[in-house]
Amino acid sequence: MQVRKIYCDGSTKEACVVAGGASCFVRYYAPKTNNQSEYCAVCLACQEARIWARVQLGHGSLEAKILTDSLLVVNQLNGSYRCTNTQLKGWLDTLKSLIKWAFVYDNIRISVEYIPREDNPAGKILEKRR
């Protein structure tokens, strides 16, 4: 099984995804809260995973490990924390759909895991861009 690690982080102005030695940024039209931007970054990482899966088509089972320093996103996604904020609920539903459809249409399993901030290269890149 091929496994790809994808690091992500978000700030109030942009999201960053780092995978395979390359980084990608998305700048927001309107500022987001920290929690919204973390969700946005994880959704962007899911899209990167799906693109990678399409490039790897025919190479067997694929897995993407999305690594984020947002405990909120990880715990809301796995059900440990309830999501009561309506805006974040929309992001959570979108993220769940992206993960589901990545498996159904692109045959890639996506997991989202917590890593400490100091171990997140996407966060370090965002800090340098401020």
N, C-alpha and C positions, 0 to 999 in steps of 0.2 A: 504494500500500500504506500502510495506517495503522500507525504504530509508536507503542507506548506504553512509556515508561521507567518502571520500577518499582524503587525503591531499597529495600533491606532490610538489617536488622542484628539481631543477637540478643545478649542478655546472659544471665546465669545465671538471671534471674527472669522475663524477658519477651522477646518478639520485636516488632519494629516494621517496618511496611511503609509507604512513602510513594509515592503515585502521584496525578498530576493535582491536586496541591495539597492533598490530604487524607491523613491518616495513620490507621493502624489498629494496635491493640496486642492482643497475646494474652499474658496472664499465665499462667505455668505453675503447676500444682498442686504439683509437686515441682521443686526446683532442677535445672538441667541443666548439663552441662559447657559450656564456651564453644563447642566444636566442635559439640555436639548442638544448641545454641541457634542457631548459624549455619545449620545444615541446616534447622531448624524455620522460621526466618525465610524462607529461600529457598522452602520448600514453601508457606508462607503467601502469598508473592508469586505463586507459580504459581496458587494458587486465586484471587487477585485478578485475574490475567490472564484466567482462564477466565470469571469473572463479567463482566469488561469485554467479552470476546468475545461473550457472550450478549446484552449490551445493544446491541452494534454489529452484530448479526445482519443479514446482507443488505447490508453496506457494503463488500464486497470482501475482499481479502486482508488479514490482520491479523498483526502481529508484536509480541511483547512482549520487551523487553530488560530482564532482571532484572540489576540492578547491586548487587554485594555487595563488601564489603572483606575477604572471606574467600578467601585464595588456596587454602586447603586444599579448600574445597568446589568451587571452580572447577576446580582441577587434578585432583581425584578424579573429577569429573563428565566432564571431557574425556579422562581416561585417562592424564594425565601423571604422576599419583601413584597408587600402588596403595592400596587401602583394606583394611587388615588387621584393624582393630578391628571386632568383630562388631556392636556397637551402631551404629557409624557406617555399617557396611555396610547395615544395615536402613534407615537414613535415605537413603543413596545410592540404594538400590533403589526406595524410595518416590518420591524425586525424579525418577528416570528414568521411572517409570510415569506420574507427573503430567504430565511434558513430553510423553510419547508420547500419552497419552489426550487432552491438550489439543488436539493436532493432529488426532487421529482423530475426536473427537466435537465439538470446537468450532471446528475449522478455524483454529487460531492456532499460529503458530510461536513457540516460546519459546527464547530464548538466555540463557545465564547468563554474565555477564562481570565481571571484576575492576575495581574502581575504588579509588583510594587512600582511606583512612579519612577524611581531611580533606575529601574531595569527596562524602561520603555523608551526605545530610540525615537519613536514618533513624538513623544513629549519633549525630549531633548531638542529635537529639530524645531518644534514650535516655540520653545523658549528662546532659541537663537534668533527667530524671525521677529520677535517683538520689538 
